[in-house]
């Protein structure tokens, strides 16, 4: 297997991965803010960094990798949702209901997508004392200050106190100041200064925190800013400097930029993580996903309803559909993409059923080489396909190698009988498609047409096409609206 090489957002180069301690490889990924069910855009980092986690476990050993993915359970969006959904409850009780419900759904979605549980999953509310302590350290070092704004007292980070501020996002501080409406926020020393702690109103959740500055102590009943949460939780579980920090492209600025500023200044380090990895954006059927566009789809809706494409989709299909594009490239998420992923999985489950439960072979070297090259997932899938069509290896042996390879992608994890028959309707459709393809191969067109027409009468429309790799006929299906 080749050495691991990953694209580093911080340096804008592909670098050889060298862990600080290869007996404890450490990775932090920003998790969900649990105010609503996760949408398909949220699914992408969950899948991408699960794949990376699997690779690191394969290379260094499962016991030598620590993966932390947090849950943000204190946030103004959560407060707003609690007030909307539970207006008759006390706010703290309403917040607990919102976060419990949405966190439970997130865990169910992640499991359905084939994701391993992280080593640690800290919640922001369990680390308030650590946040207060880090904020005080920043005040003591001259990187933060207490002030009063329009919405009450707060502690702000002074971005001008960090010379390298903006390095991750490649933004110069002077450019950020240009055109800023300083008069609107004249309590700030710099328009780009951001909140570490803000005062809570009487009807908002909060904690009493004391902050000392210039010999004076100020008690602010408030709550943390978003960025300080991840700085504290990552340090608690991974230390002041760790190996990998991941998340979506949209988090580079301001969230990850501000994490770096807080952590580096508080700890006196020149970095927070050695490697920064970010997955690309996602569109739906060629358009940005939004509720106003009518194309906003949650993971739960894809798994359990017919909202997208007229039917529900297995979690492995969603996972493979995401992995068919390199993690740093944008994805156009579509029914066609899901059809392609399902067709490929159906083929694999048909030809590998005897070895799925007990594959003991090592993954294919060409597969691992593609994996090591910045998670080149499309190449991995192509290499996996080539294993299945190779004539150089005994069929049983190549199937075992393929299944071992697929396992690192988090695929082929289901009993084939469950895959094809767990959903009776889906199993019946696939069986009918198989019979029709057999009739077509035998040039028995009347019987093939009969099956097509019978399915159409049931609201199932077949779509014929060709496999892009082999040119073979493939048939997908959808519920006719």
C-alpha positions as CSV (number, residue, x, y, z in Angstrom):
1,X,0.0,0.0,0.0
2,X,1.3,3.5,-0.9
3,X,1.8,6.1,1.9
4,X,-1.2,8.2,2.8
5,X,-1.4,11.5,1.0
6,X,-4.2,14.0,1.7
7,X,-5.0,17.5,0.5
8,X,-4.4,20.0,3.3
9,X,-6.7,23.1,3.1
10,X,-4.3,25.0,5.4
11,X,-1.3,24.7,3.0
12,X,-3.2,24.1,-0.2
13,X,-1.1,21.2,-1.1
14,X,-1.3,17.4,-1.0
15,X,0.9,16.2,1.8
16,X,2.2,12.9,3.1
17,X,0.3,12.1,6.3
18,X,2.6,11.6,9.3
19,X,0.7,11.3,12.6
20,X,2.1,13.0,15.7
21,X,1.9,9.6,17.5
22,X,1.1,6.5,15.3
23,X,-0.1,4.7,18.4
24,X,-2.9,7.3,18.8
25,X,-3.9,9.0,15.5
26,X,-6.4,11.8,16.4
27,X,-9.2,13.2,14.3
28,X,-11.9,15.8,15.1
29,X,-14.9,16.5,12.9
30,X,-17.6,19.1,13.5
31,X,-20.9,17.3,14.1
32,X,-24.5,18.4,14.0
33,X,-26.3,21.3,15.7
34,X,-29.3,19.4,16.9
35,X,-32.2,21.7,16.1
36,X,-33.6,19.8,13.1
37,X,-33.3,16.6,11.3
38,X,-30.1,16.3,9.2
39,X,-30.4,16.9,5.5
40,X,-28.6,15.1,2.7
41,X,-25.9,17.8,2.6
42,X,-25.2,17.0,6.3
43,X,-24.8,13.3,5.3
44,X,-21.8,14.0,3.1
45,X,-19.2,14.8,5.9
46,X,-20.6,12.1,8.1
47,X,-19.9,9.5,5.3
48,X,-16.6,11.1,4.1
49,X,-15.0,11.1,7.5
50,X,-16.3,7.7,8.4
51,X,-14.5,6.4,5.3
52,X,-11.3,8.2,6.5
53,X,-11.8,6.7,9.9
54,X,-12.0,3.2,8.5
55,X,-8.9,3.8,6.5
56,X,-6.9,5.0,9.5
57,X,-8.1,2.0,11.5
58,X,-7.0,-0.3,8.7
59,X,-3.5,1.3,8.6
60,X,-2.8,1.9,12.2
61,X,-5.1,-0.5,14.0
62,X,-8.6,0.2,15.4
63,X,-7.3,0.6,18.9
64,X,-4.8,3.3,17.8
65,X,-7.3,5.8,16.2
66,X,-9.3,8.3,18.2
67,X,-12.2,9.9,16.3
68,X,-14.2,12.7,18.0
69,X,-17.4,14.1,16.5
70,X,-19.2,16.6,18.6
71,X,-22.9,17.5,19.1
72,X,-23.8,21.2,19.4
73,X,-26.7,21.3,21.8
74,X,-26.6,25.0,22.8
75,X,-27.3,27.4,20.0
76,X,-29.8,30.2,19.2
77,X,-31.4,28.0,16.4
78,X,-32.1,25.4,19.1
79,X,-33.7,28.0,21.3
80,X,-35.9,29.3,18.4
81,X,-37.0,25.8,17.5
82,X,-37.8,25.0,21.1
83,X,-40.0,28.1,21.4
84,X,-41.8,27.2,18.1
85,X,-42.4,23.5,18.8
86,X,-43.1,23.6,22.5
87,X,-44.5,27.0,23.4
88,X,-46.3,25.7,26.5
89,X,-43.1,24.3,28.2
90,X,-40.4,26.1,30.1
91,X,-37.6,26.9,27.7
92,X,-35.0,24.5,29.2
93,X,-37.5,21.7,29.1
94,X,-38.4,22.5,25.5
95,X,-34.7,22.7,24.5
96,X,-34.2,19.2,26.1
97,X,-37.0,17.8,24.0
98,X,-35.7,19.3,20.8
99,X,-32.1,18.2,21.3
100,X,-33.1,14.7,22.5
101,X,-35.3,14.1,19.5
102,X,-33.0,15.4,16.8
103,X,-29.8,13.8,18.3
104,X,-31.6,10.4,18.4
105,X,-32.6,10.9,14.7
106,X,-29.1,11.8,13.8
107,X,-27.7,8.6,15.3
108,X,-30.4,6.6,13.5
109,X,-29.5,8.2,10.2
110,X,-25.7,7.7,10.7
111,X,-26.2,4.1,11.5
112,X,-28.4,3.6,8.4
113,X,-25.7,5.2,6.3
114,X,-23.3,2.5,7.5
115,X,-21.2,4.8,9.7
116,X,-19.2,3.6,12.6
117,X,-19.7,5.3,16.0
118,X,-17.0,7.8,16.8
119,X,-14.7,7.1,19.7
120,X,-16.1,10.1,21.6
121,X,-19.2,12.2,20.9
122,X,-19.0,15.1,23.4
123,X,-21.9,17.6,23.9
124,X,-21.3,21.3,24.2
125,X,-23.3,21.6,27.3
126,X,-21.0,19.2,29.1
127,X,-18.0,21.5,28.6
128,X,-19.2,24.9,29.7
129,X,-16.6,25.1,32.5
130,X,-13.9,24.4,30.0
131,X,-15.1,27.1,27.7
132,X,-15.2,29.7,30.5
133,X,-11.7,28.7,31.5
134,X,-10.4,29.1,28.0
135,X,-12.1,32.4,27.5
136,X,-10.4,33.7,30.7
137,X,-7.0,32.5,29.4
138,X,-7.6,34.5,26.2
139,X,-8.5,37.6,28.3
140,X,-5.4,37.2,30.4
141,X,-3.2,36.9,27.2
142,X,-4.8,40.0,25.7
143,X,-6.6,38.1,23.0
144,X,-10.1,38.8,24.3
145,X,-12.0,41.5,26.1
146,X,-15.3,42.2,27.9
147,X,-17.6,44.7,26.3
148,X,-21.3,45.7,26.0
149,X,-23.2,45.5,22.8
150,X,-26.8,46.1,21.8
151,X,-27.9,42.7,23.1
152,X,-26.0,42.9,26.4
153,X,-22.6,42.2,27.8
154,X,-20.3,39.8,25.9
155,X,-16.7,38.7,25.6
156,X,-15.2,39.1,22.1
157,X,-12.1,37.6,20.6
158,X,-9.7,40.4,19.3
159,X,-8.8,39.2,15.8
160,X,-6.1,41.9,15.6
161,X,-4.2,40.2,18.3
162,X,-3.4,37.2,16.1
163,X,-1.0,38.0,13.2
164,X,-1.9,34.9,11.2
165,X,-5.7,35.3,11.4
166,X,-7.3,34.4,8.1
167,X,-4.6,31.9,7.0
168,X,-6.9,28.9,6.6
169,X,-9.5,30.7,4.5
170,X,-6.8,32.9,2.8
171,X,-8.6,36.1,3.9
172,X,-6.6,39.1,4.8
173,X,-7.8,40.9,7.9
174,X,-7.6,44.3,6.2
175,X,-9.8,43.1,3.4
176,X,-12.4,42.0,5.9
177,X,-12.5,45.4,7.4
178,X,-13.0,47.3,4.1
179,X,-16.6,48.6,4.0
180,X,-17.5,47.2,7.4
181,X,-20.4,49.0,9.1
182,X,-18.3,49.9,12.2
183,X,-20.9,52.3,13.5
184,X,-23.4,49.5,13.9
185,X,-21.1,47.5,16.1
186,X,-19.0,50.3,17.7
187,X,-18.5,48.2,20.9
188,X,-16.0,46.1,18.9
189,X,-12.3,47.0,18.5
190,X,-12.4,45.4,15.1
191,X,-15.5,44.7,13.0
192,X,-14.3,41.1,12.6
193,X,-14.1,40.4,16.3
194,X,-16.3,37.5,17.2
195,X,-18.3,36.3,20.2
196,X,-16.8,34.0,22.8
197,X,-19.5,34.5,25.4
198,X,-22.8,36.4,25.2
199,X,-25.3,37.5,27.8
200,X,-28.6,35.7,27.9
201,X,-32.0,37.4,28.3
202,X,-34.2,36.3,31.2
203,X,-36.1,33.8,29.0
204,X,-33.0,32.3,27.4
205,X,-30.8,29.5,28.7
206,X,-27.5,30.4,30.3
207,X,-24.8,29.8,32.8
208,X,-23.2,32.2,35.3
209,X,-19.6,32.9,34.3
210,X,-17.1,35.3,35.9
211,X,-14.5,37.0,33.8
212,X,-11.6,39.1,35.2
213,X,-10.1,41.9,33.2
214,X,-7.9,44.8,34.4
215,X,-8.5,43.9,38.1
216,X,-12.3,43.9,37.7
217,X,-14.6,40.9,37.7
218,X,-17.7,40.8,35.6
219,X,-20.4,38.1,36.0
220,X,-22.3,37.4,32.9
221,X,-25.2,35.0,32.9
222,X,-24.9,33.8,29.3
223,X,-23.9,31.1,26.8
224,X,-20.9,30.4,24.6
225,X,-20.4,31.4,21.1
226,X,-20.3,28.6,18.5
227,X,-16.6,28.5,17.8
228,X,-15.3,28.2,21.4
229,X,-17.3,25.0,21.8
230,X,-15.2,23.0,19.3
231,X,-11.9,24.4,20.6
232,X,-12.6,23.2,24.1
233,X,-14.1,19.8,23.1
234,X,-11.2,19.0,20.8
235,X,-8.6,19.9,23.4
236,X,-10.4,17.9,26.0
237,X,-10.3,14.7,24.0
238,X,-7.4,15.1,21.6
239,X,-5.0,17.6,23.2
240,X,-3.8,21.1,22.2
241,X,-2.5,19.9,18.8
242,X,-3.8,16.9,16.9
243,X,-3.6,15.2,13.5
244,X,-6.7,15.9,11.5
245,X,-9.6,18.4,11.7
246,X,-12.4,17.8,9.2
247,X,-15.8,19.3,8.2
248,X,-17.7,20.8,5.3
249,X,-16.3,23.4,2.9
250,X,-18.8,25.9,4.4
251,X,-17.1,25.7,7.8
252,X,-13.7,27.0,6.7
253,X,-14.8,30.6,7.4
254,X,-15.7,31.7,9.9
255,X,-16.0,28.5,12.1
256,X,-12.7,26.8,11.5
257,X,-10.7,30.0,11.1
258,X,-12.0,31.1,14.5
259,X,-11.3,27.8,16.1
260,X,-7.7,28.1,15.0
261,X,-7.5,31.7,16.4
262,X,-8.8,30.7,19.8
263,X,-6.9,27.5,20.2
264,X,-3.5,28.8,19.0
265,X,-3.7,31.9,21.2
266,X,-4.9,30.1,24.3
267,X,-2.3,27.3,24.0
268,X,0.6,29.3,22.7
269,X,0.9,27.1,19.6
270,X,1.4,27.9,15.9
271,X,-1.3,25.4,14.9
272,X,-4.4,23.6,16.2
273,X,-4.3,20.6,13.8
274,X,-1.7,19.5,11.3
275,X,-4.1,18.6,8.6
276,X,-7.4,20.3,7.6
277,X,-9.7,18.4,5.3
278,X,-13.0,19.7,3.9
279,X,-15.6,18.0,1.7
280,X,-17.3,19.9,-1.2
281,X,-20.8,21.3,-1.5
282,X,-23.9,19.4,-2.6
283,X,-26.7,20.4,-5.0
284,X,-29.9,18.6,-5.7
285,X,-30.8,17.9,-9.3
286,X,-28.5,20.7,-10.4
287,X,-29.9,23.3,-7.9
288,X,-28.9,24.5,-4.5
289,X,-30.9,22.8,-1.9
290,X,-33.4,25.0,-0.1
291,X,-36.9,24.9,1.2
292,X,-38.0,27.7,-1.1
293,X,-36.8,25.6,-4.1
294,X,-38.9,22.7,-2.9
295,X,-35.9,20.4,-3.0
296,X,-34.9,20.3,0.6
297,X,-34.6,16.6,1.6
298,X,-33.6,15.1,5.0
299,X,-31.8,11.8,5.4
300,X,-34.8,10.5,7.2
301,X,-37.1,11.3,4.2
302,X,-34.8,9.5,1.8
303,X,-34.6,6.4,4.0
304,X,-38.3,6.2,5.0
305,X,-40.5,8.0,2.6
306,X,-41.1,8.3,-1.2
307,X,-40.4,12.0,-1.3
308,X,-37.3,11.7,-3.6
309,X,-37.8,9.7,-6.7
310,X,-41.1,8.2,-5.7
311,X,-39.6,5.6,-3.3
312,X,-37.4,5.2,-0.3
313,X,-33.7,4.3,-0.6
314,X,-31.5,1.9,1.3
315,X,-28.8,3.6,3.4
316,X,-26.0,1.9,1.4
317,X,-27.4,3.3,-1.8
318,X,-27.1,6.8,-0.4
319,X,-23.6,6.1,0.9
320,X,-22.3,4.8,-2.5
321,X,-24.0,7.7,-4.3
322,X,-22.0,10.1,-2.2
323,X,-18.7,8.2,-2.7
324,X,-19.1,8.1,-6.5
325,X,-17.7,11.6,-6.5
326,X,-14.4,12.6,-4.9
327,X,-15.0,14.1,-1.5
328,X,-13.5,17.6,-2.4
329,X,-15.6,17.9,-5.6
330,X,-19.2,19.2,-5.7
331,X,-21.9,16.6,-5.9
332,X,-25.1,16.9,-8.0
333,X,-27.4,14.6,-6.0
334,X,-30.1,13.1,-8.2
335,X,-32.4,10.2,-8.7
336,X,-30.2,9.1,-11.6
337,X,-27.2,9.0,-9.3
338,X,-29.1,6.9,-6.8
339,X,-30.3,4.5,-9.6
340,X,-26.7,4.0,-10.7
341,X,-25.5,3.3,-7.1
342,X,-28.4,0.8,-6.5
343,X,-27.7,-1.0,-9.8
344,X,-24.1,-1.4,-8.9
345,X,-24.9,-2.7,-5.4
346,X,-27.5,-5.1,-6.7
347,X,-24.8,-6.6,-9.0
348,X,-22.3,-7.0,-6.2
349,X,-24.8,-8.5,-3.8
350,X,-25.8,-11.0,-6.5
351,X,-22.3,-12.2,-7.3
352,X,-20.8,-12.2,-3.8
353,X,-23.5,-13.7,-1.5
354,X,-21.4,-16.6,-0.2
355,X,-18.5,-14.6,1.1
356,X,-20.1,-11.4,2.5
357,X,-20.6,-12.8,6.0
358,X,-17.1,-14.3,6.3
359,X,-14.6,-12.6,4.0
360,X,-11.1,-13.2,5.3
361,X,-9.0,-11.9,2.4
362,X,-7.1,-8.6,2.6
363,X,-8.3,-5.7,0.5
364,X,-6.9,-5.5,-3.1
365,X,-3.6,-3.5,-3.3
366,X,-4.8,-1.3,-6.2
367,X,-7.9,-0.5,-4.2
368,X,-5.8,0.6,-1.2
369,X,-3.5,2.6,-3.3
370,X,-6.4,4.6,-4.6
371,X,-7.7,5.0,-1.1
372,X,-4.3,6.3,0.1
373,X,-4.3,9.0,-2.6
374,X,-6.5,11.6,-0.9
375,X,-9.5,9.2,-0.6
376,X,-9.9,8.8,-4.4
377,X,-13.2,7.1,-4.0
378,X,-14.2,7.1,-7.7
379,X,-11.0,5.3,-8.5
380,X,-11.6,2.9,-5.6
381,X,-15.0,2.0,-7.0
382,X,-13.6,1.5,-10.5
383,X,-10.9,-0.7,-9.0
384,X,-13.5,-2.6,-7.1
385,X,-15.4,-3.2,-10.2
386,X,-12.3,-4.4,-12.1
387,X,-11.8,-7.1,-9.4
388,X,-15.3,-8.4,-10.1
389,X,-14.7,-8.8,-13.9
390,X,-11.1,-10.1,-13.7
391,X,-10.4,-13.6,-15.1
392,X,-7.0,-13.9,-13.4
393,X,-8.3,-14.9,-10.0
394,X,-10.5,-17.7,-8.7
395,X,-14.1,-16.4,-8.5
396,X,-14.5,-17.2,-4.8
397,X,-11.1,-15.6,-4.0
398,X,-11.7,-12.5,-5.9
399,X,-15.2,-12.1,-4.3
400,X,-13.5,-12.4,-0.9
401,X,-11.0,-9.7,-1.8
402,X,-13.7,-7.5,-3.2
403,X,-15.8,-7.8,-0.1
404,X,-12.8,-7.0,2.1
405,X,-12.1,-3.9,0.0
406,X,-15.8,-2.9,0.1
407,X,-15.8,-3.1,3.8
408,X,-13.3,-0.2,4.1
409,X,-15.8,1.9,2.1
410,X,-18.6,0.8,4.5
411,X,-20.4,-1.2,1.8
412,X,-21.6,-4.8,1.4
413,X,-22.4,-4.9,5.1
414,X,-25.9,-6.4,4.7
415,X,-26.9,-10.0,4.4
416,X,-27.9,-10.5,0.7
417,X,-31.2,-12.1,1.6
418,X,-32.0,-9.0,3.7
419,X,-30.8,-6.7,0.9
420,X,-33.1,-8.3,-1.7
421,X,-36.0,-9.5,0.4
422,X,-36.1,-7.3,3.5
423,X,-38.4,-5.0,1.6
424,X,-40.9,-7.3,0.0
425,X,-42.0,-4.9,-2.7
426,X,-38.5,-4.0,-3.7
427,X,-37.5,-7.6,-3.8
428,X,-40.4,-8.5,-6.0
429,X,-39.5,-5.7,-8.4
430,X,-35.9,-6.8,-8.6
431,X,-36.9,-10.4,-9.2
432,X,-39.2,-9.3,-12.0
433,X,-36.4,-7.2,-13.6
434,X,-34.1,-10.3,-13.5
435,X,-36.8,-12.4,-15.2
436,X,-37.2,-9.8,-17.9
437,X,-33.5,-9.5,-18.5
438,X,-33.4,-13.3,-18.9
439,X,-36.2,-13.1,-21.5
440,X,-34.4,-10.3,-23.3
441,X,-31.1,-12.3,-23.4
442,X,-33.2,-15.1,-25.0
443,X,-34.7,-12.7,-27.4
444,X,-38.2,-13.5,-26.0
445,X,-39.5,-10.0,-26.5
446,X,-43.2,-10.8,-25.9
447,X,-42.5,-12.1,-22.4
448,X,-40.1,-9.3,-21.6
449,X,-42.7,-6.7,-22.7
450,X,-45.4,-8.5,-20.6
451,X,-43.3,-8.1,-17.5
452,X,-42.7,-4.4,-18.3
453,X,-46.4,-3.8,-18.8
454,X,-47.4,-5.7,-15.6
455,X,-45.0,-3.6,-13.6
456,X,-46.2,-0.4,-15.2
457,X,-49.8,-1.3,-14.3
458,X,-48.6,-1.4,-10.7
459,X,-47.1,2.0,-11.0
460,X,-43.5,0.8,-11.5
461,X,-41.7,2.3,-14.5
462,X,-38.6,0.5,-15.9
463,X,-35.7,2.4,-17.4
464,X,-33.2,0.6,-19.6
465,X,-29.7,1.7,-20.2
466,X,-26.1,0.6,-20.5
467,X,-23.4,0.1,-17.9
468,X,-20.8,2.8,-18.5
469,X,-18.0,0.3,-17.8
470,X,-19.1,-2.8,-19.6
471,X,-21.7,-1.7,-22.1
472,X,-24.1,-4.3,-20.6
473,X,-27.8,-3.7,-20.4
474,X,-28.9,-2.5,-17.0
475,X,-32.4,-1.8,-15.8
476,X,-33.5,0.6,-13.1
477,X,-36.9,1.5,-11.8
478,X,-38.9,4.2,-10.2
479,X,-42.4,4.7,-8.9
480,X,-44.4,6.4,-11.6
481,X,-46.0,9.6,-10.3
